[in-house]
Amino acid sequence: MRGRGSTHIGLHQGGSQRQRQEQSLQLTPELKESIELLQLPSVDVLAIIQQEIEQNPFLTTQELEDIKASDDIPDSTRDIDADNNADVESDESDFQEHEQEHQNPWDNADIDMDDYQAGFSYAAFQSKHHEAGDDGDYFESLSQQPNLKQHLLQQVECMGLPFAQQIVMNHLIDLIEADGYIREDIYQISLILGANQHDIDLGLMALQQCEPVGIGARDLKECLSLQLADQGLLTKEMALLLDHLELLGKHKHDALASLCQVPSSMLQIMIADIKACNPKPGLAFAHEPTIAAIPDIFVRRGKFGQWLIELNQELLPQVLINQQYRVMLDTHHQHEQLKTYITNQCQHAQFLVRALHQRAQSILKVTTEIVFKQEAFFLHGIHHLKPMTLSVIAEAVGLHESTISRIVNQKFMSTPRGLFELRYFLSSGLVQENSDHAISSLAVKQKIKDVIDNELPSAILSDEDIVSHLRGKGITLSRRTVTKYREALKIGSSSQRRRQKIVS
C-alpha cells in the first residue's frame, strides 16, 4: 500500500512503552472480519481483495485506475490517505453514523479468542461471497489442496462414528505432527479427554485406517507395519525384521537373516519392501513452498545504516473507493431497494479499505519491533538471537497478545539473512550466569550443534560433557534439557555418534 507500507527505524531508536487500558470489546461482524484478515497470509488476503473487487463496484485498485487513466478515462477514484489513519469520509448522512473512530480496533482489546474461534466461522464473509445454494466456506476455497488435518477430517466424517468417538478422533488428528506421527502418550490423552484407554485405542485404530497409509503411527516400526500390512507383506518374518530395525541400520544382514530364519536373497527382498515404504507419510500434505517462498515484508539496510521495512506491494495492492459509483446514492435515492444495496456495498467497501490499512500498520508495527530487538541477530547471526515472547512485543507496540499471535502466523519477511517467518523470533529464553541478559533457546541449540560438530572422533562428548562445556561459557542447562535440544536437532546420542564415526 503505497505511502503506508513502509517504515524506517534508526539505530538510535528507543523502545517506548505505551500505557494500555484493558477493556472488554464486543465482537461485531466487522471486527471479526478484521481479525480474520489480520491472521491470514498475504496470499490469501490478495485472493479476498480480488474477489471483493469483482463483486463490489465500490472497490478498485490503483493499478486499475492507472489503466483507466491511460485509456483517457477520467479518474473518478479518490485515494485513501493511509498515513493520517483517517477513515474514508462520506458526505452522505447515511454513512456518518456508521463511521468508526480512526484507531485500530485491535488496540487495547481484551478478546477471548477461544470464544471467538468457537462462535465464528467466517460467517460475515460467507454471506457476501456465496451464490444461492453454495454452502462452501469462502476461505477454505482459497486452498487448492486440503492440508493433512482437513484430509483426515473429511475421512472421519464419512465413517459415521458416534459423537463421542468423533471427539476422540478429532483430538487425535490435532495431535498428529507434520510427519504424520502421534507422539503424545496414550494415557495422557485419555486423562485430557476423560476417556478410558480402550476408547483411545479404538480411535487410534480407526485413524490408522485412513489415508495416507501409515498415518497416526507412534513410531517408525508401527508406521512401516501399517504400510506393509496394507500391501499384504506383513509376514511373520517381516514382523521379526521390524522388531530389529536397529540391526538393519547397522547393516548386520547376516544376523538379521538368522533371526528371521530366511536366506540372504529373501532378506534383500524384504529390505527392499521396507525401503519402498514412506517413513514420513504426513509430509505428502506439507504445502509450504508456495506460501513460504513469498515474503510479506522486505527488511533491508539503508545507506546510512537504518533499517528499511516495507510490505510486499505485489501481494497487497492499494485498494481504493470508486467514486464513480458513489454518486449513485444521490441519483437513485428514490429507489429504496437500490439505495439499500448501494449503501450496504459502499459501507463494506469503506470497511475493507480501513481493515486493510489497519492490518498493514499492525504488521509493520510488529515487524519494526522485531527488527529493533533482534538487530544483533541480523548483523551478527543466530548466536545473538534474543528471546522474545508475545507479551514483550504486545507491550512494546500496544496490541493484545492474541493479536500479535495472529500477526506473526504465516507472515514471512525477507531479510539480508534470508527468509524467516515472524514466529521464528518468538523463542523461550535462558538466563546466562553473571549476566542480566537472556540467550534464546535457538541460539543455545546452535551452540550445542557447534560443540558436537567440533568434537574429536576419539573424544565423543556425552550430554553431561556438553552441560559442562556450556557452563564454562556461562550457560547453565540441565542434562535433560541438553538431551531434548540435541534430539530436536536430530543429532544422535554419544554412543550412536561413536558408532557412526567408526563406520565412516
C-alpha positions in Angstrom: 0.0 0.0 0.0 1.9 3.0 -1.3 2.7 5.6 1.2 1.7 3.5 4.1 3.5 0.2 3.5 6.9 1.1 4.8 8.7 2.4 7.9 12.3 3.4 8.7 14.0 2.8 12.0 17.3 4.2 13.0 20.0 2.5 15.1 19.3 5.0 17.9 15.7 4.2 18.2 14.5 3.6 21.7 11.6 1.4 22.8 8.7 3.4 24.1 6.1 1.7 26.2 2.5 2.7 25.9 0.1 2.6 28.8 -2.7 0.3 27.8 -6.2 0.3 29.3 -7.7 -3.2 29.1 -11.3 -3.2 28.0 -13.8 -5.7 27.0 -14.7 -5.5 23.3 -17.8 -6.9 21.7 -17.0 -8.8 18.6 -19.0 -7.2 15.9 -19.2 -8.8 12.4 -16.8 -6.2 11.1 -14.3 -6.8 13.9 -14.4 -10.5 13.3 -13.7 -9.9 9.6 -10.8 -7.6 10.6 -9.3 -10.3 12.8 -9.5 -12.9 10.1 -7.9 -10.5 7.6 -5.1 -10.0 10.1 -4.3 -13.6 10.7 -4.4 -14.8 7.0 -1.2 -14.8 5.0 -1.0 -12.1 2.4 -1.5 -14.6 -0.5 -5.0 -15.4 0.9 -5.7 -11.7 1.6 -4.9 -10.9 -2.1 -7.4 -13.5 -3.2 -10.0 -11.9 -1.0 -9.2 -8.5 -2.4 -9.6 -9.7 -5.9 -12.9 -11.4 -5.3 -14.2 -8.3 -3.4 -13.3 -6.1 -6.3 -15.1 -8.4 -8.7 -18.3 -8.4 -6.6 -18.3 -4.9 -5.2 -18.4 -2.0 -7.7 -17.3 0.5 -5.0 -13.9 -1.1 -4.8 -11.0 -0.7 -7.2 -7.2 -0.6 -7.1 -4.6 1.9 -8.1 -3.5 -0.4 -10.9 -6.9 -0.5 -12.4 -7.3 3.3 -12.1 -3.9 3.8 -13.8 -5.2 1.6 -16.7 -8.3 3.8 -16.9 -6.2 6.9 -17.0 -4.0 5.5 -19.8 -7.2 4.9 -21.8 -8.2 8.6 -21.3 -11.0 7.7 -18.9 -11.4 10.4 -16.3 -10.1 9.2 -13.0 -13.0 9.3 -10.6 -11.3 7.5 -7.8 -10.3 9.1 -4.6 -7.2 7.7 -3.0 -7.5 6.9 0.7 -4.7 8.7 2.5 -3.4 6.0 4.8 -0.7 8.0 6.5 -3.1 10.0 8.6 -5.1 7.0 9.8 -8.3 8.6 8.7 -11.4 6.7 7.8 -13.0 7.2 4.4 -15.0 10.4 4.6 -18.6 10.4 3.4 -20.8 13.4 2.7 -24.0 11.4 2.9 -25.7 11.4 6.3 -26.5 7.7 5.7 -22.8 6.8 6.3 -21.9 9.3 9.1 -23.4 7.2 11.8 -21.5 4.2 10.7 -18.1 5.8 10.6 -15.8 4.4 13.2 -13.0 6.1 15.1 -9.6 6.1 13.4 -8.0 3.8 16.0 -7.1 0.3 15.3 -9.9 -1.9 16.7 -7.4 -4.4 17.9 -5.6 -1.9 20.1 -6.0 -2.5 23.8 -8.7 -5.1 23.2 -9.0 -7.9 25.6 -10.7 -10.5 23.4 -11.4 -14.1 24.4 -10.1 -15.7 21.2 -11.3 -19.2 22.2 -14.9 -18.0 22.4 -14.3 -16.1 19.1 -13.0 -19.1 17.2 -15.7 -21.4 18.5 -18.5 -19.0 17.6 -17.4 -17.6 14.3 -16.6 -19.4 11.0 -16.1 -16.5 8.6 -19.9 -16.1 8.5 -19.8 -12.5 7.6 -17.7 -13.1 4.5 -19.8 -16.1 3.6 -22.9 -14.1 3.3 -21.2 -11.7 0.9 -19.5 -14.2 -1.4 -21.8 -17.1 -1.9 -24.3 -17.7 -4.6 -27.6 -19.3 -3.6 -27.3 -22.9 -2.7 -23.5 -22.7 -2.2 -22.7 -24.0 1.2 -18.9 -24.0 0.9 -16.7 -21.9 3.0 -15.2 -18.9 1.2 -11.8 -19.0 3.0 -11.5 -22.8 2.6 -11.9 -22.3 -1.1 -8.7 -20.4 -1.2 -6.7 -23.6 -0.6 -6.3 -25.6 -3.8 -5.4 -28.7 -1.8 -6.5 -29.8 1.6 -3.9 -30.0 4.4 -3.4 -33.2 6.3 -5.9 -32.3 9.0 -8.6 -31.4 6.6 -7.9 -34.6 4.6 -8.3 -36.7 7.7 -11.4 -34.9 9.0 -13.1 -35.5 5.7 -12.5 -39.2 6.0 -13.7 -39.3 9.6 -16.9 -37.6 8.6 -17.6 -40.4 6.1 -17.1 -43.1 8.8 -20.5 -42.4 10.6 -18.9 -42.7 14.0 -20.8 -41.9 17.3 -20.2 -38.4 18.5 -18.0 -39.4 21.4 -15.7 -41.3 19.1 -15.6 -38.4 16.7 -14.4 -36.2 19.6 -11.6 -38.7 20.2 -10.7 -38.9 16.5 -10.7 -35.1 16.2 -8.4 -34.8 19.2 -6.0 -37.5 17.8 -5.9 -35.7 14.5 -5.0 -32.5 16.3 -2.0 -34.3 17.9 -0.6 -35.5 14.5 2.7 -33.9 13.8 3.8 -32.8 10.3 5.4 -36.1 9.5 2.2 -38.0 10.3 3.2 -39.4 13.8 1.4 -39.1 17.1 4.0 -38.9 19.9 1.7 -38.0 22.8 1.3 -40.7 25.4 -2.0 -42.6 25.1 -2.5 -42.5 28.8 -2.1 -38.7 28.9 -4.6 -38.4 26.0 -7.1 -40.4 28.0 -6.7 -38.2 31.0 -7.2 -35.0 28.9 -10.3 -36.3 27.3 -11.7 -38.0 30.4 -11.9 -41.3 28.4 -10.6 -44.7 29.1 -7.6 -46.1 27.3 -9.7 -48.6 25.4 -11.6 -45.7 23.8 -8.4 -44.1 22.7 -7.1 -47.3 21.3 -10.2 -47.8 19.2 -9.9 -44.2 18.0 -6.3 -44.8 17.1 -7.1 -48.0 15.2 -9.8 -46.1 13.2 -7.4 -43.3 12.5 -4.8 -45.7 11.2 -7.3 -47.0 8.6 -7.2 -43.5 7.0 -5.1 -42.4 4.1 -2.2 -41.8 3.7 -1.4 -45.3 5.0 0.9 -45.2 8.0 -0.7 -42.1 9.5 -1.2 -42.0 13.2 1.7 -44.3 14.0 3.6 -43.9 17.3 7.0 -44.9 16.0 8.8 -45.9 12.8 8.1 -49.6 13.4 4.4 -49.1 13.6 4.4 -46.8 10.6 6.2 -49.4 8.4 4.0 -52.2 9.8 0.8 -50.3 8.8 2.1 -49.8 5.2 3.4 -53.4 4.8 0.1 -54.8 6.2 -1.8 -52.7 3.7 0.2 -54.4 0.9 -0.2 -57.9 2.4 3.6 -58.0 3.1 3.5 -58.2 6.9 4.5 -61.8 7.3 5.9 -63.4 10.5 9.4 -63.0 9.1 8.8 -59.3 8.2 7.5 -58.7 11.7 10.7 -60.1 13.1 12.7 -57.8 10.8 10.8 -54.8 12.0 11.5 -55.8 15.6 15.2 -55.4 14.9 15.4 -52.3 12.8 18.4 -51.2 14.8 20.4 -54.1 13.2 19.2 -53.0 9.8 20.6 -49.6 10.5 23.9 -51.2 11.3 23.8 -53.3 8.1 24.1 -56.5 10.1 22.4 -58.6 7.4 23.8 -61.9 8.5 22.4 -61.5 12.0 19.0 -60.4 10.6 18.8 -63.4 8.2 19.5 -65.7 11.1 16.9 -64.0 13.4 14.2 -64.0 10.6 15.2 -67.5 9.5 15.3 -66.6 5.9 18.0 -66.9 3.2 20.0 -63.8 2.3 18.3 -63.4 -1.0 14.9 -63.3 0.7 16.2 -60.8 3.3 17.2 -58.5 0.5 13.7 -58.6 -0.9 12.3 -57.8 2.5 14.6 -54.9 2.9 13.6 -53.6 -0.5 10.0 -53.7 0.6 10.8 -51.7 3.7 12.7 -49.1 1.7 9.7 -48.7 -0.6 7.6 -47.5 2.3 7.2 -43.9 3.3 8.7 -43.3 6.8 7.0 -39.8 7.0 3.6 -40.2 5.3 2.3 -36.8 6.6 4.8 -34.8 4.6 2.9 -35.6 1.4 0.4 -32.9 2.7 3.0 -30.3 3.6 2.1 -27.5 1.1 4.6 -24.9 2.4 6.7 -23.9 -0.7 4.1 -21.7 -2.3 3.5 -19.5 0.7 6.9 -19.8 2.3 8.7 -18.7 -0.8 6.8 -15.4 -1.0 7.7 -12.7 1.6 5.1 -10.5 3.1 7.6 -7.9 4.3 11.0 -6.8 3.0 13.7 -5.8 5.5 16.9 -4.2 4.3 19.5 -1.7 5.5 19.7 1.8 4.1 22.9 3.6 3.1 23.0 5.3 6.4 22.7 2.1 8.5 19.0 2.5 9.2 16.6 -0.4 8.7 14.0 -0.1 6.0 10.9 -2.2 6.4 8.3 -2.4 3.6 5.2 -4.5 2.8 5.3 -6.6 -0.4 3.2 -4.4 -2.7 2.8 -7.3 -5.2 0.7 -9.2 -2.6 -1.2 -6.2 -1.3 -2.3 -3.7 -4.0 -3.6 -0.3 -3.0 -7.3 -0.6 -2.6 -9.4 2.5 -3.3 -13.0 3.6 -3.1 -14.6 4.1 -6.6 -16.3 7.5 -6.6 -18.0 6.8 -9.9 -20.5 4.5 -8.2 -20.9 6.6 -5.0 -22.8 9.3 -6.9 -25.5 6.7 -7.5 -26.6 7.3 -3.9 -27.9 10.7 -4.9 -29.2 9.8 -8.4 -31.1 6.8 -7.3 -32.3 7.9 -3.9 -35.9 7.5 -4.9 -35.4 3.7 -5.4 -35.3 2.4 -1.8 -34.3 -1.1 -2.7 -31.4 0.0 -4.9 -30.4 2.6 -2.4 -30.2 -0.1 0.3 -28.0 -2.2 -1.9 -25.7 0.7 -2.8 -25.5 1.7 0.9 -24.5 -1.7 2.0 -21.9 -2.2 -0.7 -20.3 1.2 -0.1 -20.2 0.7 3.7 -18.5 -2.7 3.2 -16.0 -1.2 0.8 -15.2 1.5 3.3 -14.7 -1.1 6.0 -12.4 -3.2 3.8 -10.2 -0.2 3.0 -9.9 0.6 6.7 -9.3 -3.0 7.7 -6.5 -3.5 5.1 -4.8 -0.3 6.3 -5.1 -1.4 9.9 -3.7 -4.8 9.0 -0.8 -3.2 7.2 0.0 -0.9 10.1 -0.2 -3.7 12.7 2.2 -5.9 10.7 4.6 -3.0 10.2 4.5 -2.2 14.0 5.3 -5.8 15.0 8.0 -6.3 12.3 9.6 -3.0 13.3 9.8 -4.1 16.9 11.2 -7.5 16.0 13.9 -5.9 13.8 14.8 -3.4 16.5 15.0 -6.0 19.3 16.8 -8.5 17.0 19.3 -6.1 15.3 22.2 -8.1 16.7 20.9 -11.2 15.1 20.5 -9.5 11.7 24.0 -8.1 12.0 25.9 -11.0 13.6 23.9 -14.2 13.3 21.9 -16.7 15.3 24.2 -16.7 18.4 23.0 -13.1 19.0 19.3 -14.0 18.8 17.4 -12.6 21.8 14.4 -14.3 23.5 11.1 -12.6 22.7 7.6 -13.5 23.8 4.2 -12.4 22.7 3.8 -10.3 25.9 7.0 -8.5 25.3 6.0 -7.5 21.7 2.4 -6.7 22.8 3.6 -4.3 25.5 6.0 -2.6 23.2 3.6 -2.0 20.3 0.4 -1.6 22.3 -1.6 -4.5 20.9 -3.1 -7.5 22.6 -1.2 -10.8 22.8 -3.8 -12.6 20.7 -3.4 -10.0 18.0 0.4 -10.5 18.0 -0.1 -14.2 17.7 -2.2 -13.7 14.6 0.2 -11.2 13.1 3.2 -13.5 13.3 1.4 -16.5 12.0 2.2 -17.4 8.4 3.8 -14.0 7.8 7.3 -14.1 6.2 9.9 -11.4 5.9 12.8 -11.3 3.5 16.0 -10.1 5.3 19.7 -9.9 4.5 20.0 -13.2 6.3 17.2 -15.0 4.4 13.5 -15.6 4.6 12.0 -16.0 8.1 8.5 -16.5 9.5 7.8 -13.8 12.1 7.0 -16.5 14.6 10.6 -17.7 14.3 11.7 -14.9 16.5 9.4 -15.9 19.4 11.6 -18.2 21.5 11.9 -19.0 25.1 15.0 -17.5 26.8 17.6 -18.9 29.2 19.3 -16.6 31.6 23.1 -16.6 31.5 25.1 -16.8 34.6 26.6 -13.5 35.9 24.5 -11.6 33.3 21.3 -9.7 33.2 20.7 -10.8 29.6 18.9 -14.0 28.3 20.0 -16.1 25.5 17.5 -17.6 23.0 16.9 -21.3 23.0 17.5 -21.3 19.3 21.0 -19.8 20.0 21.6 -22.5 22.6 20.7 -25.2 20.2 23.2 -23.7 17.7 25.9 -23.7 20.4 25.1 -27.4 21.1 25.4 -28.2 17.4 28.7 -26.3 17.2 30.1 -28.3 20.1 29.1 -31.6 18.6 30.3 -30.7 15.1 33.8 -29.9 16.6 34.2 -33.0 18.8 37.0 -35.4 18.0 36.3 -39.0 16.9 38.5 -40.1 19.8 36.6 -38.0 22.3 32.9 -38.1 21.7 31.0 -35.9 24.1 28.2 -37.2 26.3 25.3 -34.9 27.2 26.9 -34.4 30.6 30.1 -33.3 28.9 28.1 -30.8 26.8 26.5 -29.4 30.0 30.0 -28.8 31.4 31.2 -27.2 28.2 28.2 -24.8 28.1 28.6 -24.0 31.8 32.1 -22.8 31.0 30.6 -20.3 28.6 28.2 -19.1 31.3 25.1 -21.0 30.1 23.6 -23.3 32.7 21.4 -26.1 31.4 20.3 -29.5 32.9 21.4 -32.7 31.2 17.8 -33.3 30.3 17.5 -30.0 28.5 20.6 -30.7 26.5 19.2 -34.1 25.6 15.9 -32.5 24.5 17.7 -29.9 22.4 20.0 -32.4 20.8 17.1 -34.7 19.9 15.3 -31.7 18.4 18.3 -31.1 16.2 18.1 -34.7 15.0 21.5 -35.5 16.5 22.2 -38.9 17.8 23.4 -39.8 21.3 27.1 -40.1 22.1 27.0 -43.9 21.5 25.3 -43.5 18.2 27.7 -40.8 17.1 30.7 -43.0 18.2 29.4 -45.9 16.0 28.9 -43.5 13.0 32.5 -42.2 13.4 33.8 -45.8 13.4 31.9 -46.8 10.3 32.9 -43.7 8.4 
